[in-house]
Amino acid sequence: MASEDTPAERREITVRRAPKYVPFLILGGLVGVIVAAVIAFALPGDPSYEPSSVFGFFLVLFGAGGVILGAIVALLLDRLSVRRAEHAVVEAVPEEAPGNETDDGEDSGAAAGRQS
C-alpha cells in the first residue's frame, strides 16, 4: 500500500540509435583485404616481387586504412544519431512485493529454477 501513496519518479532521457563500431571496423578491414588482393594478384606487377609478398605489404597498408575509414564512417553516423535524438519522459514503476506476484499462466517455477 505504501507504494501507491508515493509518487512515481519521472526522469527525462535521450533516445537515439547509435551504430555499433565493431562491424564497421571489421567491414573496413575486409574491404582493405579485398583491395589488397585485387592489387596484388589481378594487376600486372614488377616480376622481381612475388605476388604473395606484394599482397602481404598491401594487406597491412589497405587493411589498416580500411579499419580507419570504417571508424570514420561509424563516427559520422554516430554524430548524425546525436542530431536525430529524441527526448522522452519515463516514469519508474515500483516493484511488487515478492508475496504479491500474479500468475500470468506461465510456469514460473521452472523459470526460477533456471536462474543462476
MARNU-322018 format. One record per residue (C-alpha): residue in one letter; z, x, y. Coordinates in Angstrom, 3 decimals. Each point is the difference from the previous one (the first is absolute). Example, Ala and Ser with C-alpha at 12.3 -4.5 7.8 and 13.67 -1.06 7.14 Angstrom:
REC,A,7.800,12.300,-4.500
REC,S,-0.660,1.370,3.440
This chain:
REC,M,0.000,0.000,0.000
REC,A,0.678,2.881,2.337
REC,S,-3.649,1.054,-0.143
REC,E,-1.034,-3.427,1.315
REC,D,2.189,0.435,3.079
REC,T,-1.242,3.469,1.018
REC,P,-3.281,0.139,1.888
REC,A,-2.841,1.871,-1.672
REC,E,-0.874,3.393,1.423
REC,R,-3.452,0.157,1.623
REC,R,-1.967,3.192,0.503
REC,E,-3.406,0.758,1.447
REC,I,-2.205,2.105,-2.252
REC,T,-3.466,1.509,0.236
REC,V,-2.452,-0.811,-2.777
REC,R,-3.069,2.174,-0.473
REC,R,-2.322,1.168,-2.734
REC,A,0.173,3.786,-0.147
REC,P,-2.336,2.013,-2.225
REC,K,1.309,2.132,-2.830
REC,Y,-0.839,3.623,0.720
REC,V,-0.272,1.365,-3.548
REC,P,-3.148,-1.978,-0.964
REC,F,-1.727,1.200,3.168
REC,L,0.955,3.607,-0.744
REC,I,-1.198,-0.278,-3.604
REC,L,-3.263,-1.669,1.014
REC,G,-0.639,2.660,2.637
REC,G,0.638,2.741,-2.540
REC,L,-2.355,-1.627,-2.523
REC,V,-2.739,-0.306,2.611
REC,G,0.510,3.693,0.783
REC,V,-0.344,0.885,-3.702
REC,I,-3.220,-2.019,-0.272
REC,V,-1.463,1.649,3.093
REC,A,0.939,3.432,-1.372
REC,A,-1.686,-0.792,-3.331
REC,V,-3.174,-1.197,1.714
REC,I,-0.192,3.103,2.171
REC,A,0.754,2.390,-2.863
REC,F,-2.169,-1.461,-2.749
REC,A,-2.719,-2.161,1.581
REC,L,-1.120,2.196,2.874
REC,P,-1.793,3.296,-0.574
REC,G,2.216,2.953,0.785
REC,D,0.098,3.757,0.027
REC,P,-0.645,1.334,-3.531
REC,S,2.630,2.716,0.448
REC,Y,2.758,-2.660,-0.110
REC,E,0.698,-2.121,-3.042
REC,P,0.049,-3.764,0.654
REC,S,3.510,-0.275,-1.470
REC,S,1.423,2.546,2.452
REC,V,-1.786,-1.754,2.875
REC,F,1.484,-3.282,-1.230
REC,G,3.504,1.517,-0.076
REC,F,-0.337,1.258,3.560
REC,F,-1.350,-3.280,1.329
REC,L,2.518,-1.958,-2.085
REC,V,2.850,1.539,1.962
REC,L,-1.840,-0.320,3.310
REC,F,-1.279,-3.566,-0.313
REC,G,2.951,-1.247,-2.050
REC,A,2.435,0.982,2.745
REC,G,-2.351,-1.367,2.656
REC,G,-0.295,-3.303,-1.854
REC,V,3.778,-0.315,-0.282
REC,I,0.345,0.665,3.735
REC,L,-2.692,-2.575,0.837
REC,G,1.665,-2.531,-2.309
REC,A,3.296,0.563,1.803
REC,I,-1.691,-0.484,3.375
REC,V,-1.569,-3.285,-1.156
REC,A,3.378,-1.196,-1.302
REC,L,1.675,0.915,3.292
REC,L,-2.653,-1.883,1.985
REC,L,0.417,-3.085,-2.192
REC,D,3.772,0.296,0.390
REC,R,-0.361,0.006,3.786
REC,L,-2.204,-3.090,-0.198
REC,S,2.622,-1.752,-2.117
REC,V,2.640,0.717,2.655
REC,R,-2.179,-1.720,2.597
REC,R,-0.485,-3.026,-2.260
REC,A,3.677,-0.296,-0.876
REC,E,1.605,-3.417,0.235
REC,H,3.566,-0.783,0.935
REC,A,2.068,-2.493,-1.940
REC,V,3.544,-1.300,0.071
REC,V,1.805,0.005,-3.323
REC,E,3.210,-1.703,-0.917
REC,A,2.393,1.388,-2.582
REC,V,0.663,-2.301,-2.926
REC,P,3.583,0.267,-1.217
REC,E,0.412,0.823,-3.661
REC,E,1.557,-2.626,-2.203
REC,A,3.272,0.646,-1.758
REC,P,-0.375,1.114,-3.656
REC,G,1.538,-3.255,-1.282
REC,N,-2.382,-2.214,2.000
REC,E,-3.290,1.070,-1.606
REC,T,-2.435,-2.803,-0.697
REC,D,-1.969,-0.264,-3.224
REC,D,-3.714,0.110,0.787
REC,G,-1.142,-0.507,-3.583
REC,E,-0.418,3.692,-0.842
REC,D,2.019,1.904,-2.548
REC,S,2.276,1.887,2.372
REC,G,2.027,1.488,-2.858
REC,A,-2.946,1.997,-1.333
REC,A,-0.900,1.207,3.478
REC,A,3.574,1.094,0.654
REC,G,0.058,1.927,-3.273
REC,R,-3.062,2.035,1.020
REC,Q,1.459,1.236,3.266
REC,S,1.146,3.598,0.039
